[in-house]
Amino acid sequence: MLNIQQNISLKTFNTFGIDVKAAQLTICSNKEDLVDYLSDIKKLPKPLLILGGGSNILFTKNFEGTIIYPRIKGMEVIKEDEASIWLKVGAGEEWDDLVDYCVRNDWYGLENLSYIPGNVGASPVQNIGAYGVEAQDCIEIVNGVMLENAGSFTFTKDQCQFGYRQSIFKKELKAKTVITSVIFKLSKQPAFTLNYGHIKEAIEATGDITLKNIRNTIIDIRKSKLPEPEEMGNAGSFFKNPVIDQEVFKHLLEDHPNAPHYPVDADHVKVPAGWLIETAGWKGKTLGPAGVHHQQALVLVNHGEASGLDILKLANRIIVDIRAQFDITLEPEVNVI
Ligand SMILES: Cc1cc2nc3c(=O)[nH]c(=O)nc-3n(C[C@H](O)[C@H](O)[C@H](O)COP(=O)(O)OP(=O)(O)OC[C@H]3O[C@@H](n4cnc5c(N)ncnc54)[C@H](O)[C@@H]3O)c2cc1C
């Protein structure tokens, strides 16, 4: 079914709570109607934008084109053997409902990604990740439709070109596809990833290491560290953790011998963007109605009636300052529209 609305406010469609309007918003609840709709693409107001839960988007102005909101539902086991199950999930399912469903069925793999906002269809786009696990660890297939000709595609994991907060859907296929469903391969045998930070100790403190305890612990940690978008508009981490070369890292160590870092390869290390922003003195700072969260410097927040441009202005100030202080250039993780 299609539900087409014109001149509609997007305030409740993005977790920053930015009040802009879209010329057209089309909610599609099945793939067949989506294909029909896209077959007539010439008639649609342009540009086109695919929207999920709006938890990784910053709207900076009214959107003059068509927003397509895939609300395709369903979670179905399509194959299983002794060790694994293959679960096909509609793009419009909430990500955390999927994680909850897997945990309740004793399927291992996604539990560390508990409580990430957004929809399943967006999970391959930036290859969501948390606590040492990424969506790509469980994704087998991504299905969807090409915007230009309404043709269906099926990509294997390799074809998705996953990387750190990266995939083909953010590179050559950026804004060119609608993902309609994702097939995940989950393990029936216990297989945990607990080597990230102090997560193992935190889970052990709750009792045994079980799927349920991992999920609950991660939810508790996230709730204690990150603002709830309903209470304070935000899109999670605003910037990616920069990957820098050894030369720049050497300079950083001269002034900050204890700078946290993770090796990437022989020539590069990753530095937490949140640490850079906090060290530069931005934690808790505000610029008009936009601010840096007081507990988590990587999260930019809407303190009330911020516009997208207010948030962007703050982000740009931070980028300039971090470059001046550390010779490191931050890049937004959030999609700025
Ligand atoms: C409080 C908070 C915490 C967060 N924590 C994390 C975290 O730990 N790890 C992490 O990786 N992210 C995190 N995020 C970011 C966000 O949750 C993820 O990026 C999520 O996958 C976005 O999903 P969405 O449905 O809201 O996508 P949207 O924000 O609606 O869209 C994001 C991008 O994907 C595209 N897109 C969306 N759906 C589709 C589709 N069906 N087909 C094609 N393209 C599509 C959009 O065009 C856009 O480019 C957090 C966000 C918040 C607010």
The ligand as a MOL file (V3000), in Angstrom:
LIG
                    3D

  0  0  0     0  0            999 V3000
M  V30 BEGIN CTAB
M  V30 COUNTS 53 58 0 0 0
M  V30 BEGIN ATOM
M  V30 1 C 20.7780 7.9070 20.3190 0
M  V30 2 C 21.4120 7.3330 19.0630 0
M  V30 3 C 22.3760 6.3540 19.1740 0
M  V30 4 C 22.9700 5.7960 18.0350 0
M  V30 5 N 23.9170 4.8220 18.1720 0
M  V30 6 C 24.4900 4.2650 17.0820 0
M  V30 7 C 25.4750 3.2350 17.2140 0
M  V30 8 O 25.8130 2.7950 18.3120 0
M  V30 9 N 26.0260 2.7260 16.0880 0
M  V30 10 C 25.6650 3.1540 14.8530 0
M  V30 11 O 26.2070 2.6350 13.8640 0
M  V30 12 N 24.7360 4.1230 14.6810 0
M  V30 13 C 24.1430 4.6830 15.7650 0
M  V30 14 N 23.2140 5.6850 15.6210 0
M  V30 15 C 22.8750 6.1550 14.2760 0
M  V30 16 C 21.6140 5.4870 13.6730 0
M  V30 17 O 20.8600 4.8630 14.6590 0
M  V30 18 C 21.9770 4.4480 12.6270 0
M  V30 19 O 22.7550 5.0190 11.6040 0
M  V30 20 C 20.7230 3.8300 11.9890 0
M  V30 21 O 21.0720 2.7440 11.1720 0
M  V30 22 C 19.9320 4.8260 11.1590 0
M  V30 23 O 18.7270 4.1980 10.8180 0
M  V30 24 P 17.4880 5.0330 10.3220 0
M  V30 25 O 16.4490 4.0580 9.9090 0
M  V30 26 O 17.0970 6.0180 11.3510 0
M  V30 27 O 18.1160 5.7320 9.0430 0
M  V30 28 P 17.9090 7.2360 8.5210 0
M  V30 29 O 18.5380 8.1860 9.4630 0
M  V30 30 O 16.4970 7.4450 8.1780 0
M  V30 31 O 18.7770 7.1670 7.1910 0
M  V30 32 C 20.1690 7.0330 7.2500 0
M  V30 33 C 20.7190 6.8720 5.8260 0
M  V30 34 O 20.2990 5.6400 5.2830 0
M  V30 35 C 19.5190 5.8440 4.1080 0
M  V30 36 N 18.4430 4.8550 4.1660 0
M  V30 37 C 17.5840 4.6540 5.2150 0
M  V30 38 N 16.7710 3.6140 4.9390 0
M  V30 39 C 17.1140 3.1680 3.7020 0
M  V30 40 C 16.6250 2.1450 2.8470 0
M  V30 41 N 15.6100 1.3370 3.2220 0
M  V30 42 N 17.2030 1.9750 1.6510 0
M  V30 43 C 18.2360 2.7760 1.2500 0
M  V30 44 N 18.7360 3.7580 2.0050 0
M  V30 45 C 18.1730 3.9620 3.2130 0
M  V30 46 C 19.0430 7.2640 4.1800 0
M  V30 47 O 18.7830 7.7950 2.9000 0
M  V30 48 C 20.2280 7.9300 4.8690 0
M  V30 49 O 21.2330 8.1860 3.9200 0
M  V30 50 C 22.5840 6.2480 16.7520 0
M  V30 51 C 21.5920 7.2400 16.6420 0
M  V30 52 C 21.0000 7.7710 17.7840 0
M  V30 53 C 19.9280 8.8050 17.6510 0
M  V30 END ATOM
M  V30 BEGIN BOND
M  V30 1 1 1 2
M  V30 2 1 2 3
M  V30 3 2 2 52
M  V30 4 2 3 4
M  V30 5 1 4 5
M  V30 6 1 4 50
M  V30 7 2 5 6
M  V30 8 1 6 7
M  V30 9 1 6 13
M  V30 10 2 7 8
M  V30 11 1 7 9
M  V30 12 1 9 10
M  V30 13 2 10 11
M  V30 14 1 10 12
M  V30 15 2 12 13
M  V30 16 1 13 14
M  V30 17 1 14 15
M  V30 18 1 14 50
M  V30 19 1 15 16
M  V30 20 1 16 17
M  V30 21 1 16 18
M  V30 22 1 18 19
M  V30 23 1 18 20
M  V30 24 1 20 21
M  V30 25 1 20 22
M  V30 26 1 22 23
M  V30 27 1 23 24
M  V30 28 2 24 25
M  V30 29 1 24 26
M  V30 30 1 24 27
M  V30 31 1 27 28
M  V30 32 2 28 29
M  V30 33 1 28 30
M  V30 34 1 28 31
M  V30 35 1 31 32
M  V30 36 1 32 33
M  V30 37 1 33 34
M  V30 38 1 33 48
M  V30 39 1 34 35
M  V30 40 1 35 36
M  V30 41 1 35 46
M  V30 42 1 36 37
M  V30 43 1 36 45
M  V30 44 2 37 38
M  V30 45 1 38 39
M  V30 46 1 39 40
M  V30 47 2 39 45
M  V30 48 1 40 41
M  V30 49 2 40 42
M  V30 50 1 42 43
M  V30 51 2 43 44
M  V30 52 1 44 45
M  V30 53 1 46 47
M  V30 54 1 46 48
M  V30 55 1 48 49
M  V30 56 2 50 51
M  V30 57 1 51 52
M  V30 58 1 52 53
M  V30 END BOND
M  V30 END CTAB
M  END
